[in-house]
Amino acid sequence: MLKGKTFIITGASRGIGKAIALKLAVHGANIVVASKSVTEDPRLGGTIYSAAQEIEEAGGKALPVACDIRFEDQIVQVVTRAAEVFGGIDGLVNNASAICLTNTEQTETKRFDLMHDINVRGTFLMTRHCIPFLRESSNPHILTLSPPLNITTQWLKLSVAYSISKFNMSMMTLGWAEEFRSFGIAANALWPVTTIATAAVQNLLGGASMAARSRKPEIMADAAHYILTQPSRSFTGQLLLDEQVLKMMGITDLTGYAVTPGVELQKDLFV
């Protein structure tokens, strides 16, 4: 179903983005790896080139394009190159995101701007520039990695700046679902019930102990694959959790996704 289909995935050089890329690649998809990482950072691991190599080895075709989605000219370059090399665009995965879990007084202006430039503005502009090509696809999808609109003081009080940036991504998703319904372009969001073992969890959210109580990125990849293979005209406008999607797939035993089997898992934010 995905053989020869082309997907742009932002932040695909590592973590959840790369896991989604590899899952789609196994099914023969073309993946545009749109990320900033062109040189290896030992704290993070992975570059657009190493991810592209893994995608090719998994059975897909890869196009690594350096892209910082804060800059519109780089977004345009990614979209243009994707269309030139692969002949079109069938899906966009808005995975790139910045996180800073600080309260209002502790949130520096540059951190506030970074989160909104990437999470909100970058996601909006990447989507905007993909629309003309998605219209031409037979089953076009936009999938954004953002949470349910669980807008409560429980989450807002912890980190207002980050929380509103992620909720903005989800509101854009719901808006796009209706705006693009007549074009047959699906817009959905996906979010994990538990923390996922990524560099962000390792470096920003509790280190090795938190990672040990997390799930592997493959749970998000499996859920994303299911969403991206559904009929775009009917499967749209949903803010989904990974466990919810796996249940749709008939999978109820999720123990294999745990980094450490048997350990109590850490709930993610906004759940």
C-alpha positions in Angstrom: 0.0 0.0 0.0 2.9 2.4 0.7 5.3 1.2 -2.0 6.4 4.2 -4.0 4.6 6.6 -1.7 6.5 9.7 -0.6 6.5 11.0 3.0 8.3 14.0 4.4 9.2 13.5 8.1 10.6 16.4 10.1 13.1 15.5 12.8 13.6 12.0 11.3 17.3 11.7 12.1 16.6 10.0 15.4 14.0 8.9 17.9 10.3 8.7 17.0 10.8 10.4 13.7 13.4 7.8 12.6 11.3 4.9 13.9 8.3 6.1 11.8 10.6 6.5 8.8 11.9 2.9 9.2 8.5 1.5 9.6 7.3 3.1 6.4 10.5 2.1 4.6 9.9 -1.5 5.3 6.7 -1.2 3.3 8.6 0.4 0.4 8.0 4.1 1.0 10.2 7.0 -0.1 11.3 9.0 2.9 12.4 12.6 2.9 14.6 13.0 6.0 14.1 16.7 6.9 16.2 17.5 10.0 18.9 19.8 11.2 21.5 17.2 12.1 24.2 16.9 9.5 27.0 16.2 12.0 26.9 13.7 14.8 26.2 15.0 18.3 27.2 12.4 20.9 24.4 13.5 23.3 21.8 12.9 20.6 23.1 10.5 18.0 22.2 10.2 14.4 22.3 12.5 11.4 20.1 12.9 8.3 22.7 10.8 6.4 22.9 7.9 8.9 19.1 7.8 9.1 18.9 7.8 5.3 21.3 4.8 5.2 19.1 2.9 7.6 16.0 3.7 5.6 17.6 2.4 2.4 18.7 -0.8 4.3 15.1 -1.3 5.5 13.8 -1.3 2.0 12.8 2.3 1.3 14.3 5.1 -0.7 15.7 8.0 1.2 16.4 11.7 0.5 18.2 13.5 3.3 17.7 17.2 3.2 19.1 19.5 5.9 16.3 21.6 7.2 15.7 23.8 10.2 12.0 24.4 10.1 12.4 27.8 11.7 13.4 29.0 8.2 10.8 29.1 5.5 13.4 29.0 2.6 14.7 25.7 4.0 11.2 24.3 4.2 10.6 25.3 0.5 13.8 23.5 -0.4 12.7 20.3 1.3 9.3 20.3 -0.4 10.7 21.2 -3.8 13.4 18.5 -3.6 10.8 15.9 -2.5 8.6 16.7 -5.5 11.5 16.8 -7.9 13.1 13.5 -6.8 10.0 11.4 -6.1 7.4 13.1 -8.3 5.1 14.2 -5.6 4.2 14.1 -1.9 1.7 11.7 -0.3 2.2 12.4 3.4 3.7 14.8 5.9 4.7 13.8 9.4 5.2 16.9 11.6 7.5 15.3 14.2 10.1 18.0 14.8 9.5 19.7 18.1 11.3 21.7 20.8 10.7 21.2 24.6 11.6 23.2 27.6 9.7 22.3 30.8 10.2 25.4 32.8 7.8 27.7 34.6 7.1 31.3 33.4 9.9 33.0 35.4 12.4 30.3 34.3 11.5 30.4 30.6 14.0 32.6 28.8 12.8 34.6 25.8 15.0 32.6 23.4 13.5 29.3 24.7 9.9 30.6 24.3 10.7 31.8 20.8 12.4 28.5 19.9 9.4 26.4 20.9 6.9 28.6 19.1 9.1 28.9 16.0 9.5 25.2 15.7 6.3 23.7 17.2 3.8 26.2 15.9 5.3 28.3 13.1 7.5 25.6 11.6 4.7 23.0 11.7 2.3 25.5 10.0 4.7 26.5 7.3 5.8 22.9 6.5 2.2 21.9 6.1 1.3 25.0 4.1 4.0 24.3 1.5 3.0 20.6 1.2 -0.7 21.3 0.5 -0.4 21.8 -3.3 1.3 18.4 -3.7 -0.8 16.6 -1.2 -3.9 17.6 -3.2 -2.6 15.5 -6.1 -2.1 12.3 -4.0 -4.6 9.5 -4.0 -4.5 9.1 -0.2 -2.8 12.2 1.4 -2.2 12.4 5.1 -0.9 15.0 7.5 0.2 13.4 10.9 1.3 15.8 13.7 2.9 14.6 16.9 0.9 16.5 19.4 -1.4 15.7 22.3 -5.2 15.5 22.9 -6.6 18.9 23.8 -6.5 18.1 27.5 -6.3 21.8 28.4 -6.3 21.8 32.2 -4.4 23.8 34.8 -2.6 20.5 35.7 -0.6 20.9 32.5 -0.6 24.6 32.0 0.8 25.4 35.4 3.9 23.2 34.9 5.2 24.8 31.7 2.9 27.3 30.1 5.1 28.1 27.1 5.7 24.5 26.1 2.1 23.4 26.8 0.5 26.1 24.7 2.9 25.4 21.8 1.9 21.7 21.8 -1.9 22.5 22.1 -1.5 24.9 19.2 -0.2 22.0 17.1 -3.3 20.0 18.0 -5.7 22.9 17.2 -4.1 23.3 13.8 -4.7 19.6 13.2 -8.4 19.9 13.9 -8.6 23.0 11.7 -6.7 21.4 8.8 -9.0 18.3 9.0 -12.0 20.6 8.1 -10.2 23.0 5.9 -8.8 20.2 3.7 -11.7 17.8 3.9 -12.9 18.7 0.4 -9.4 17.9 -1.0 -9.5 14.5 0.7 -6.4 15.3 2.8 -6.5 13.7 6.2 -5.1 15.6 9.2 -4.6 13.7 12.5 -2.5 13.9 15.6 -0.7 11.2 17.6 0.6 11.2 21.1 2.1 8.5 23.4 0.4 7.4 26.7 3.8 6.8 28.2 7.1 8.4 27.8 9.1 7.2 24.9 12.8 6.3 25.2 14.3 9.1 23.1 17.2 11.5 23.4 14.8 14.1 24.8 13.8 11.8 27.7 17.4 10.8 28.3 18.7 14.4 28.3 15.8 16.5 29.5 13.2 14.4 31.3 14.9 12.2 33.9 17.8 10.5 32.3 18.4 6.7 32.3 15.9 6.0 35.0 13.1 7.7 33.1 14.2 5.9 29.9 14.0 2.6 31.7 10.4 3.3 32.6 9.5 4.2 29.0 8.3 2.4 25.9 10.3 2.0 22.7 9.7 4.4 19.8 8.4 1.5 17.7 5.0 1.8 19.4 4.6 5.2 17.9 5.9 3.9 14.5 3.4 1.1 14.4 0.5 3.5 15.3 1.7 6.0 12.7 1.8 3.4 10.0 -1.7 2.4 10.7 -3.0 6.0 10.6 -1.1 6.7 7.4 -2.6 3.7 5.6 -6.2 4.6 6.4 -8.5 6.1 3.8 -7.8 9.8 4.0 -11.3 11.0 3.2 -12.8 9.2 6.2 -10.0 8.8 8.7 -9.4 12.4 9.7 -9.8 15.0 12.5 -8.7 12.8 15.3 -6.3 13.5 18.2 -5.2 9.9 18.9 -3.1 8.2 21.6 -0.8 5.3 20.6 -2.6 2.8 22.8 -5.9 3.8 21.2 -4.5 3.2 17.7 -3.0 -0.2 18.7 -6.4 -1.2 20.0 -7.9 -0.3 16.6 -5.3 -2.7 15.1 -6.4 -5.5 17.5 -3.2 -5.3 19.6 -3.9 -5.3 23.3 -0.7 -6.8 24.7 1.8 -4.0 24.7 4.4 -5.5 27.0 6.8 -6.0 24.1 7.1 -2.2 23.6 8.5 -1.7 27.2 12.2 -0.8 27.4 12.2 -2.8 30.7 9.5 -5.5 30.9 7.6 -5.6 34.1 8.5 -2.1 35.3 5.8 0.5 36.0 5.7 2.8 33.0 5.9 6.6 33.3 2.8 8.4 32.0 3.6 11.1 29.4 2.5 14.7 29.7 -1.0 15.7 28.7 -2.5 12.3 29.3 
